[in-house]
Amino acid sequence: MFNPSREQVRRFFCDAWRKQRQGLPLAGGEIAAADLAARHPEYHALLADVEGALNREWTPEGGQMNPFLHLSLHLAIHEQLSIDQPPGIRAAFTHLLQRMERHDAEHVLLEALGEAVWHAQRNGGQLDAAAYVDAVRRQAGTA
């Protein structure tokens, strides 16, 4: 299983954004990462400053969302939707799209996924995939 370091994740997003801005070819996950970065203009300056991105800290106590966590969660749901894993997530997302814009629907998944991860960590167990999909279905009005 691939387990990148914090620095590798940050460099990955910064490099994908740099390549996008410079019109360089993107490969594999860089394509989705650059697209996600493009949809988050509030992160553009940060992504353009690699050294700043590598050294900055974001804390929940400070009311700050880590931009790299946010983009990584977006990337995770992009992958989940592409393979419908956990099963039913794609259908639940499709229902959300009937009620809201794509990016807003992705944020519903981000919040549900973040909550599922938090519960798994708090309880010291596995992510409850069924609860995650159910939370998205409730938001879509199909549960």
The 8 nearest C-alpha neighbors of each residue, nearest first, counted from 0:
[[1, 2, 3, 4, 75, 8, 78, 7],
 [0, 2, 3, 4, 7, 8, 5, 75],
 [1, 3, 0, 4, 5, 7, 8, 6],
 [4, 2, 7, 1, 8, 5, 6, 0],
 [3, 5, 7, 6, 8, 2, 9, 1],
 [4, 6, 8, 7, 9, 3, 53, 10],
 [5, 7, 9, 4, 8, 10, 53, 3],
 [8, 6, 4, 10, 9, 5, 3, 11],
 [9, 7, 11, 5, 6, 10, 3, 4],
 [8, 10, 6, 11, 12, 7, 13, 5],
 [9, 11, 13, 7, 8, 12, 14, 6],
 [10, 12, 8, 14, 9, 13, 7, 15],
 [13, 11, 15, 9, 14, 10, 16, 32],
 [12, 14, 46, 10, 16, 15, 11, 17],
 [15, 13, 17, 11, 16, 12, 10, 18],
 [14, 16, 12, 29, 18, 33, 17, 13],
 [15, 17, 19, 33, 13, 14, 18, 12],
 [18, 16, 14, 20, 19, 15, 13, 21],
 [17, 19, 23, 21, 15, 16, 20, 22],
 [18, 20, 16, 22, 17, 21, 33, 15],
 [21, 19, 17, 18, 22, 16, 23, 15],
 [22, 20, 18, 23, 19, 17, 16, 24],
 [21, 23, 19, 20, 18, 24, 17, 25],
 [24, 22, 18, 21, 19, 25, 20, 17],
 [25, 23, 22, 26, 18, 19, 30, 21],
 [24, 26, 30, 29, 23, 18, 27, 15],
 [25, 27, 29, 30, 28, 24, 15, 31],
 [28, 26, 29, 30, 25, 31, 32, 24],
 [27, 29, 30, 31, 32, 26, 25, 74],
 [30, 28, 32, 15, 27, 26, 31, 25],
 [29, 31, 28, 33, 32, 25, 26, 27],
 [30, 32, 34, 28, 33, 29, 35, 74],
 [33, 31, 29, 35, 34, 30, 36, 28],
 [34, 32, 36, 16, 15, 30, 35, 31],
 [35, 33, 31, 37, 36, 32, 30, 38],
 [36, 34, 32, 38, 37, 33, 31, 39],
 [35, 37, 33, 39, 38, 34, 32, 16],
 [36, 38, 34, 35, 39, 33, 40, 43],
 [39, 37, 35, 36, 40, 34, 102, 33],
 [38, 40, 36, 41, 37, 42, 35, 43],
 [41, 39, 43, 42, 38, 37, 36, 44],
 [40, 42, 39, 43, 44, 45, 38, 36],
 [43, 41, 40, 45, 44, 39, 46, 66],
 [42, 44, 46, 40, 45, 41, 47, 36],
 [45, 43, 47, 46, 42, 48, 41, 40],
 [44, 46, 48, 42, 47, 43, 52, 51],
 [45, 47, 13, 43, 48, 44, 42, 49],
 [46, 48, 44, 45, 49, 43, 13, 17],
 [49, 47, 45, 51, 46, 50, 52, 44],
 [48, 50, 52, 51, 47, 53, 13, 46],
 [51, 49, 53, 52, 48, 54, 55, 47],
 [50, 52, 54, 48, 53, 49, 55, 45],
 [51, 53, 49, 50, 54, 55, 45, 48],
 [54, 52, 50, 51, 55, 6, 49, 9],
 [55, 53, 51, 52, 50, 56, 49, 6],
 [54, 56, 52, 51, 53, 57, 50, 65],
 [55, 57, 58, 54, 65, 52, 53, 63],
 [58, 56, 65, 63, 64, 55, 59, 61],
 [57, 59, 60, 61, 63, 56, 62, 64],
 [58, 60, 62, 61, 63, 64, 57, 65],
 [59, 61, 58, 62, 63, 57, 64, 56],
 [62, 60, 58, 59, 63, 57, 64, 56],
 [63, 61, 59, 60, 58, 64, 57, 65],
 [62, 64, 59, 61, 58, 57, 65, 60],
 [65, 63, 66, 57, 59, 62, 58, 69],
 [64, 66, 68, 57, 67, 69, 63, 58],
 [67, 65, 69, 68, 64, 70, 42, 57],
 [68, 66, 70, 69, 65, 71, 9, 8],
 [67, 69, 71, 65, 66, 70, 72, 64],
 [68, 70, 66, 72, 67, 71, 65, 73],
 [69, 71, 73, 67, 72, 68, 66, 74],
 [72, 70, 74, 68, 73, 69, 67, 75],
 [73, 71, 75, 69, 74, 70, 68, 109],
 [72, 74, 70, 76, 71, 75, 77, 69],
 [73, 75, 71, 77, 72, 76, 70, 78],
 [76, 74, 72, 78, 77, 73, 71, 79],
 [75, 77, 79, 78, 73, 74, 80, 72],
 [78, 76, 74, 80, 75, 79, 73, 81],
 [77, 79, 81, 75, 76, 80, 74, 82],
 [80, 78, 76, 84, 83, 81, 82, 77],
 [79, 81, 83, 89, 77, 78, 82, 76],
 [80, 82, 78, 79, 83, 77, 89, 84],
 [81, 83, 84, 80, 79, 78, 89, 85],
 [84, 82, 80, 89, 86, 79, 88, 85],
 [85, 83, 86, 79, 82, 88, 80, 87],
 [84, 86, 83, 88, 128, 87, 79, 132],
 [87, 85, 84, 83, 88, 89, 132, 128],
 [86, 88, 90, 89, 91, 85, 83, 132],
 [87, 89, 91, 90, 132, 86, 83, 85],
 [88, 90, 92, 80, 83, 91, 87, 93],
 [91, 89, 93, 87, 92, 88, 94, 83],
 [90, 92, 88, 94, 136, 93, 89, 135],
 [93, 91, 95, 89, 94, 90, 88, 96],
 [94, 92, 90, 96, 95, 91, 89, 97],
 [95, 93, 91, 92, 96, 97, 139, 90],
 [94, 96, 139, 92, 97, 98, 93, 104],
 [97, 95, 93, 99, 98, 94, 101, 100],
 [96, 98, 95, 94, 99, 93, 100, 139],
 [97, 99, 96, 95, 94, 100, 139, 104],
 [100, 98, 96, 97, 104, 95, 103, 101],
 [99, 101, 103, 102, 96, 104, 98, 97],
 [100, 102, 104, 103, 96, 105, 99, 95],
 [101, 103, 105, 104, 100, 106, 99, 38],
 [104, 102, 106, 100, 105, 101, 99, 107],
 [105, 103, 101, 107, 106, 102, 95, 99],
 [106, 104, 102, 108, 107, 103, 101, 109],
 [105, 107, 109, 103, 108, 104, 110, 102],
 [106, 108, 104, 110, 105, 109, 111, 103],
 [107, 109, 111, 105, 106, 110, 112, 135],
 [110, 108, 106, 112, 107, 111, 113, 105],
 [109, 111, 113, 107, 108, 112, 114, 106],
 [110, 112, 108, 114, 113, 109, 131, 134],
 [113, 111, 115, 109, 114, 110, 108, 116],
 [114, 112, 110, 116, 115, 111, 109, 117],
 [113, 115, 117, 111, 112, 116, 110, 118],
 [116, 114, 112, 118, 117, 113, 131, 126],
 [117, 115, 119, 113, 114, 118, 126, 112],
 [116, 118, 114, 120, 115, 119, 121, 113],
 [119, 117, 121, 115, 120, 116, 122, 114],
 [120, 118, 126, 124, 116, 122, 125, 117],
 [119, 121, 123, 117, 118, 122, 116, 124],
 [122, 120, 118, 119, 123, 117, 124, 116],
 [121, 123, 119, 120, 124, 118, 125, 117],
 [124, 122, 120, 121, 119, 125, 118, 126],
 [125, 123, 119, 122, 120, 126, 121, 118],
 [124, 126, 119, 127, 123, 120, 116, 122],
 [125, 127, 119, 128, 116, 115, 124, 118],
 [126, 128, 130, 129, 125, 131, 115, 119],
 [129, 127, 131, 130, 126, 85, 132, 115],
 [128, 130, 132, 131, 127, 133, 85, 134],
 [129, 131, 133, 127, 128, 132, 134, 115],
 [130, 132, 128, 134, 129, 133, 115, 111],
 [133, 131, 135, 129, 134, 130, 88, 136],
 [132, 134, 136, 130, 135, 131, 129, 137],
 [135, 133, 137, 131, 132, 136, 130, 111],
 [136, 134, 138, 132, 133, 137, 91, 139],
 [135, 137, 133, 139, 142, 141, 91, 138],
 [138, 136, 142, 140, 134, 139, 135, 141],
 [137, 139, 135, 136, 140, 134, 95, 107],
 [140, 138, 95, 136, 137, 141, 94, 135],
 [139, 141, 137, 138, 142, 136, 94, 95],
 [140, 142, 136, 139, 137, 94, 91, 138],
 [141, 137, 136, 140, 133, 139, 138, 134]]
